Amino acid sequence: MTVNVVVTGAARGIGRAVAELYAERGARVLSADLKLPPTLKGQERVRADVATKVGRTRIARAARERLGRVDVLVNNAAYQGAQGGVLEVSEAGWQRALDVNLTAPLLLVRALIELMPVGAAVVNVASVQGLFAEQGNAAYNSSKGGLVNLTRAMCLDLAPRGLRVNALAPGAIATEGVLEAIAAAPDPEQTRRDYEDLHALRRIGEPREVAQAVYFLGSKEASFITGAILPIDGGMTASFMMAGRPV
Ligand SMILES: NC(=O)c1ccc[n+]([C@@H]2O[C@H](COP(=O)([O-])OP(=O)(O)OC[C@H]3O[C@@H](n4cnc5c(N)ncnc54)[C@H](O)[C@@H]3O)[C@@H](O)[C@H]2O)c1
């Protein structure tokens, strides 16, 4: 039976890699993003802001009409623009981070729940920054920390429906945003090495490496895994010496 998947934030980065991997493996994918995601074989697209009711309703309608059933929901879209620490972050930035990164996954599950059969799975893309904090990044840290525990709450509350819910905690991944940040640094080569040195494997990850873990957690191969938070971080969080070290 064809696997039907909804991926948010699929226009670029990790979300795009997730949509591509599912499409390659024969799934039917509904990609949702603020911008229209690229066309892929077997892929449906919808422009939607997951932080708004209008956007979530649009995703739910497209899922109902074009997929009919949702086997895997990947909550991947995130707002990473709220700069500043506890004393600096703007209220608007804080709120947007919570709306996109924490509240949207909750409300999107509610919007899609009637389309999710027994055996369906939710995969939330959190971050190592949901496990530890980074100085000067209060809103993102807090939203991802919330998403980690929301994953556990979803695991418990949706298990009676036969659904599994897990989260990933990626380290630094070579997405457009991270590569742009490295290129914009005063010393890009040193900055890249600094990023790499945060990880025990001394490199940053590839979007595809996160996508493969999403695919596994969404699959029947992971049928007894729920409520888990899986680091995809090249060993970053294995060591208290590296975890949380400022880049
Ligand atoms: N790249 C990394 O190093 C890294 C590390 C840890 C965790 N993550 C997490 O992985 C996920 C993907 O990260 P990325 O680096 O690929 O991000 P990205 O910024 O490259 O892409 C995010 C996509 O989400 C979309 N998006 C943002 N807000 C949205 C909204 N309100 N509604 C719909 N779409 C929206 C954007 O348009 C964009 O296409 C995020 O949850 C991020 O927090 C990334």
The ligand as an SDF file (V2000), in Angstrom:
LIG
                    3D

 44 48  0  0  0  0  0  0  0  0999 V2000
   19.7990   22.9740    9.7390 N   0  0  0  0  0  0  0  0  0  0  0  0
   20.1960   22.6230   10.9430 C   0  0  0  0  0  0  0  0  0  0  0  0
   21.3920   22.6370   11.2600 O   0  0  0  0  0  0  0  0  0  0  0  0
   19.1890   22.1840   11.9680 C   0  0  0  0  0  0  0  0  0  0  0  0
   19.6610   21.7090   13.2000 C   0  0  0  0  0  0  0  0  0  0  0  0
   18.7490   21.2790   14.1510 C   0  0  0  0  0  0  0  0  0  0  0  0
   17.4020   21.3140   13.8780 C   0  0  0  0  0  0  0  0  0  0  0  0
   16.9500   21.7920   12.6750 N   0  0  0  0  0  0  0  0  0  0  0  0
   15.5160   21.8060   12.4620 C   0  0  0  0  0  0  0  0  0  0  0  0
   15.2490   21.1340   11.2620 O   0  0  0  0  0  0  0  0  0  0  0  0
   14.1000   21.7220   10.6370 C   0  0  0  0  0  0  0  0  0  0  0  0
   14.4590   22.1760    9.2340 C   0  0  0  0  0  0  0  0  0  0  0  0
   15.5780   23.0330    9.3310 O   0  0  0  0  0  0  0  0  0  0  0  0
   16.2500   23.6560    8.0410 P   0  0  0  0  0  0  0  0  0  0  0  0
   17.6100   24.0730    8.4390 O   0  0  0  0  0  0  0  0  0  0  0  0
   16.0450   22.7670    6.8790 O   0  0  0  0  0  0  0  0  0  0  0  0
   15.3480   24.9670    7.8950 O   0  0  0  0  0  0  0  0  0  0  0  0
   15.2420   26.0050    6.6710 P   0  0  0  0  0  0  0  0  0  0  0  0
   15.1090   27.3330    7.3010 O   0  0  0  0  0  0  0  0  0  0  0  0
   16.3110   25.7770    5.6670 O   0  0  0  0  0  0  0  0  0  0  0  0
   13.8650   25.5700    5.9980 O   0  0  0  0  0  0  0  0  0  0  0  0
   12.6930   25.6690    6.7330 C   0  0  0  0  0  0  0  0  0  0  0  0
   11.5440   25.6820    5.7690 C   0  0  0  0  0  0  0  0  0  0  0  0
   10.3720   25.8620    6.5650 O   0  0  0  0  0  0  0  0  0  0  0  0
    9.5650   26.8490    5.9500 C   0  0  0  0  0  0  0  0  0  0  0  0
    8.7610   27.5060    6.9730 N   0  0  0  0  0  0  0  0  0  0  0  0
    9.1710   28.3450    7.9410 C   0  0  0  0  0  0  0  0  0  0  0  0
    8.1310   28.7840    8.6570 N   0  0  0  0  0  0  0  0  0  0  0  0
    7.0330   28.2120    8.1270 C   0  0  0  0  0  0  0  0  0  0  0  0
    5.6550   28.2970    8.4160 C   0  0  0  0  0  0  0  0  0  0  0  0
    5.2100   29.0870    9.4060 N   0  0  0  0  0  0  0  0  0  0  0  0
    4.7770   27.5730    7.6830 N   0  0  0  0  0  0  0  0  0  0  0  0
    5.2250   26.7780    6.6600 C   0  0  0  0  0  0  0  0  0  0  0  0
    6.5210   26.6760    6.3240 N   0  0  0  0  0  0  0  0  0  0  0  0
    7.4200   27.3870    7.0520 C   0  0  0  0  0  0  0  0  0  0  0  0
   10.5310   27.8040    5.2780 C   0  0  0  0  0  0  0  0  0  0  0  0
    9.9180   28.5600    4.2390 O   0  0  0  0  0  0  0  0  0  0  0  0
   11.6160   26.8490    4.7780 C   0  0  0  0  0  0  0  0  0  0  0  0
   11.3280   26.3910    3.4740 O   0  0  0  0  0  0  0  0  0  0  0  0
   13.6600   22.8470   11.5480 C   0  0  0  0  0  0  0  0  0  0  0  0
   12.6740   22.3610   12.4280 O   0  0  0  0  0  0  0  0  0  0  0  0
   14.9270   23.1840   12.3120 C   0  0  0  0  0  0  0  0  0  0  0  0
   14.6440   23.7810   13.5470 O   0  0  0  0  0  0  0  0  0  0  0  0
   17.8220   22.2310   11.7210 C   0  0  0  0  0  0  0  0  0  0  0  0
  1  2  1  0
  2  3  2  0
  2  4  1  0
  4  5  1  0
  4 44  2  0
  5  6  2  0
  6  7  1  0
  7  8  2  0
  8  9  1  0
  8 44  1  0
  9 10  1  0
  9 42  1  0
 10 11  1  0
 11 12  1  0
 11 40  1  0
 12 13  1  0
 13 14  1  0
 14 15  2  0
 14 16  1  0
 14 17  1  0
 17 18  1  0
 18 19  2  0
 18 20  1  0
 18 21  1  0
 21 22  1  0
 22 23  1  0
 23 24  1  0
 23 38  1  0
 24 25  1  0
 25 26  1  0
 25 36  1  0
 26 27  1  0
 26 35  1  0
 27 28  2  0
 28 29  1  0
 29 30  1  0
 29 35  2  0
 30 31  1  0
 30 32  2  0
 32 33  1  0
 33 34  2  0
 34 35  1  0
 36 37  1  0
 36 38  1  0
 38 39  1  0
 40 41  1  0
 40 42  1  0
 42 43  1  0
M  CHG  2   8   1  16  -1
M  END
$$$$
